[in-house]
């Protein structure tokens, strides 16, 4: 790992912006070639001065970058760009799209609609049984706090595509799922169970067309719900 000792150039961030612009400025250090995968970032105090932001805003941005696996923070060791970041372009684009909910939703739909058609051809009986278990768990939830089980349902489908190239898209898929999840203010257990059950039955029949249709209906419903809530919040 290389510790960068030269002078780095980033644009200052206006005080009335949030962590999204900090994320963009830090990623720009990488995209501009000023830093490379594996390089150490400036210290928190240096970044605060360079970007003209508060410590809480910077730390929120760093947390987002860490979640996206773009950086690694080491106790008493500093913060580094991850070595393999070049192999995860979707993660970088997600970082640059923080706050752009419509783009994040569309990215997830593009990935998952393709994955579910491959899953229909390749999913195993064991994976189908695990899918059914997640549906049963959601149906049995009493507090509507089933976000992790919901994510497991979609992860099983993604993994069942059984393709080493596609596997590189799974982490960004889960990241987009988490970002969408953070915007969900209320869950509809019965609606989720209905959508998941329809997808499950299509996969059990190994019907890619039907699987695509039901996954599209599911994600389209979630998209409309999230964007409606966002519009109400902004109005």
N, C-alpha and C positions, 0 to 999 in steps of 0.2 A: 504494500500500500504506500502511496506517495503522499507526503504532506506538502501541500502547495504553499510556497513561501513568497510568491510574487504578489503584485498588486492586482486585485480582481476588480472588475468593473461591472456594477449592476446599477440599474436605475433605482432611484429612491421610490418608496411607496407612499402615496398620499395617506395622510392620517385618517381620512374618512373611508378608507377601504378596509376590507377584512383579510383573512388569511389567504384567500384565493390568489391575490396579487403577489403575496410573499411566495407562495408555491410556484407561481409562474416565474418569478425572478430567480429563485434558486434553481429551478429546472433549466432556465436559460443559461446558467453557468455551464451546464453540461452540453446543451445544444449548440452553444457558441464555441465550444472547444476550449474555453478557459480552464475548465476542469474535466477530468476523464473518469470513467468508471474506476472505482478503487481509491480515488483521491479523497483527501480529508477536506471537509468544509471549514470555513472560518469558524471561530468560536461564537457562542451565542452573543457575547458582548459586541464582537466585531460585526456580526450580522445585524444586530439591533441598530448599530451606528450606520452601517452601509445602507440599510433599507429604511431607516428612520421610522421604526415601528416600536411598539411596546413589547415587553417580554411575553405577556400572555398571547398576543397575536402571533409572534414568532413561534412559540411553542405549539400553538394550534396547527400552524402550517407544517412544522416538523413532524407532528403526530400524523398528519394526513400523508406526508411523504413516506413515513415509516410503515404505515398501514399498506400503502401501495408498493412496498418493498423497493422503493427507489433509494432510500438511505437506511443506514444502520447506525443506531446510537449506542456507544459503548460507555459503560460507567467509568468515569475518569479517563476515558480514552479518546473522547471526541466523537464527531459525527462524520461518517464516510458515505460517499456514493457507493452503491453496491457494485461489485465486480461484474455481475451478469446482467446489468441493467440493459445493455444493448440487445439482449435476447428477449426483452420484454417490452416491445414498443407499445403494446396496448396499455401497459401500466403507466408509461410516460404520458400518453394521450389522456388517460383518465385523470392524471395529476393536473394537466393543463385544462381539464374540463370541470374541475371542482366548482360546484355552484351552477353548472349548466345542466339542470335536471333533464330537460327534453333530450339533449344529446346523449346523456348517460343511459336513459331508458331505451332510446333507439339503438345504441350500441349493444345493449343486453339483448334486445329483441333480435338483432341481426345474428348474434352469436348463437343464441339458444334455439332459434327456429331452424337453423342448420343442424345443430347438434341433435335435436329431437328426431329429425328424419333419419340420421345415421343410427341413432339409438334404436329406432323401430326395426332396423335390419339386424342389429347385433346384440340387443339386450338379452341377457341370460335369465334363466328361471330364478336363479339366486338373487339377481339384481331386481327382478320383478317382485320377489317376495319382500325384499328390503323396501321397495317403493310402497308396497301395501302396508308395511309396518308404519311408515311415516304418516300415511293417510289416517291410519287408526289412531296414532298418537295425537294428531291434530284434532280429530273428531272427539277424542276423549279429554282434550284440554278444557279446563274449567275457567281459566283466567284470560284466555285469548293470547297468552304469551308463548306463542309457538314459532317465533321467528327462526330459531336455530333448526327446528325440525323442518320447516319450510325450505330452508337453504339446503338441508340434507337431501330432500326430494330432488331438487334441481341438480345437485352435485352428482347423485347417482346416475341421473340421465346423461350428464356430460361425460362421466367416466365410462359409461357403457358404450360410448362411441369407439373406445379402444383404439385410439390412433395417437401415436407419439407426437405428431405435429400439432394435432388439435389440443393435446394436453397443455401446450403452451398458452392456450387461450382460456384455460379453466380458472387460473388465478384472477385474471381480469374480470371474468364472468362473476366470480364470487365477490370481488371488490365492488362491481357495479350493483350486485344484489345488496351488499351491505349499505352502499350509499343510498339506494332506493329505500331500503329498510328504515334508514334514519329519518325519512320523511313521512313514514306511515304513522298517522296519529291514532288510528283505530283499526282494528282487525275485524274481519267478518269470517268467523270460523266456518260456518256452513257454506259460504260462497267458495272459500278456498278448498274445502273438501270436495265440493261438486266439480270444480275445475280440475283438481288433481286426479279425481276418480276418472273423469272422462279421458284425461291424458293416459292414465294407467291402462285403461281398457284398450285404447288404441295401440299402445305399446305391446300389450299382451297378445293382440292380434297381429303384431308385426306389420302394421299398416302405416307407412310413412305419411301418406296423404292425410289420413285422419289424425295422426299424431300432430302434424304441422297445424292443422285447422284448430284443434283444441288448445295447443300451446299458444297460437296466435290469439285466440279468444281470451285466454287467461291473461297474457301479458298486455293485451290491448285494454282489458278491464282495469288492470293495475295502473297502466299509463294514464287512462282517463281520470281515475280516482286521484292520483298524485298531482296531476296538472290542474285539476279542478281545485284541489286544496291550496296549491301554490298560488293560483289566481285570486282566490278568496283572501289569502294572507296578504297579498301585495296590493289589493284594492282598498 
